[in-house]
Amino acid sequence: MISASLVKELREATGAGMLDCKKALEATNGSINEAINWLREKGISKAAKKADRIAAEGLAATLIDGNKAVIVEVNSETDFVAKNEEFKSLVDTILKAIINNDVETNEDVLKLNVDGETIEELIVNKTAKIGEKLSFRRFKKLTKEDNQVFGSYLHMGGKIAVLVTLSNTSEEVAKDVAMHAAAMRPTVVRRDELAKEVVDNEREVLKKQAMEEGKPANIAEKMVEGRLLKFYQESCLEEQAFIKDDSINVLTYVKNNGGTIDNMVRFEVGEGMEKREEDFASEVAKQMGA
């Protein structure tokens, strides 16, 4: 028996109709991930993953200091708090603490001491003061050589942050690449960084799509390779059409300016997290003791 809540979850993840979602879940014994693929194979949904849904609030931010740079995501429950100066100050404190210390894990960061208080204690105290749960979600610290440059870009007031490292080119080019990555959502710099299982899964879905369209096996195979190329062009930073000049891709733009792309880190606030759903009426009733 497929529950209504499971159908609702699949519908929110894919945008497909209720009946199609129910059919997909029945065909895949209630597996959300398999049902998403089933809908894509039938051409009903283009959603690749439920994880693409953006949910939790907070800020993503970057800090560059000489040959070191850091990017973080710190979460809050509401967008209202994410815009609060006290919350922004907390994010700045965390950025500075990370850039000035050798840390590898979130636990390392939470143990860092700032003015007699650990980052963990600071977050707990700010949570009590602001009245909303705050959490440190993730970070990435990069270092560069003297022939490299950092580029960073914040989009939508810190909903998206990007940090890139390029070799043998200018900071202006690096900033252009970071801005492009913020807007176009690449997941990796180049093809060989894509996990084999991701590519295999995409190839399988595309093959079944072509077969569903009634194409013979040899034609389906050619269609798969063509569509896989499109998948690479959407996923890989170097292969995307450059946002400022779509007659060339990002790799060509950087090459034309003497450089190469070494690293890209892109944080989008709340990606892969469940949305905090609120029923305002029940919330008010709860507070009034109803």
C-alpha positions, 0 to 999 in steps of 0.5 A: 500500500503506497501512502499519501505522504509518499506520493506527496513527497515524490510529487514535490520532488518531481512536479509530476501529477498525483496519479503518475507518482502513485503509479511510479511508486507502485512500479518501484515498490515504494522507492523514492529514488527509483520512482524518480528515475521511473518518471524520468524514463517515461518522460514525465519528470525531468527532476534528477534528484530530490536533493536538488530542492532548496530548503533551509535558510541561512547564509553562504559566504567566502573570505580570502586572505592572501594565499588562503580562502574559505567558504562556509554555510551557516544555517538558520530556521528563517530567512528573517534571521539570516538577514539579521546583523547578529547572524551575519556577524556570527558567520564572519567570526566563523570565517575568520576563525577557520582562515586563521587555523588549521582545521579539517572537519566540522568538529575541528571548527566547533572546537576553535576558541574565539575570545575565550569561547568555542565556536560551538558555545558561540553558536549555542549562545547566539541561538539562545539570544536570537531565539532560533536554532542556528547550525554550522553546516559545512566549509571548504578551505583552499590554498593557492600558489603565487601563480594562482588567483582566487575568484569569489562571488555571492549571489542573492545576498548569500543564498549562493556562494562560489569560490574558484582557483585559477592558474596563470590568469587574472582575478577579474577572469576568476571572478567571472568564472565564479559568477558564471558558476553561481548562476549556472549550477555546475556540479564539477569542473570537468567530466572526470570529476563526475562519479561513475555511478552518476554517469552510469545512472544517467546513461541508463535513464537516457537509454530507457527514455529512448526505448520508451520512445520506440526507437530501435536499439542502434538509434537509441544508443546514438541518442543516448550519447547525444543526450549524455553530451548535453548532460555533461554540458549542464553538469561540468563547468568547463563545458557550459556555454559562458554566461557573458558570451554563449558562443564559447564555453567556460574552458575556452574563455579561461584559455583565451585569457591564458589560464586553467581552472583548478578548483571550484566550490559552490554552496547553495544554502539548504541544498539537499535539506528538507524544508521546514514546513509551517502551518501558521494556524497550528503554530498560533494555536500551539502558542495560545495553548489551544 
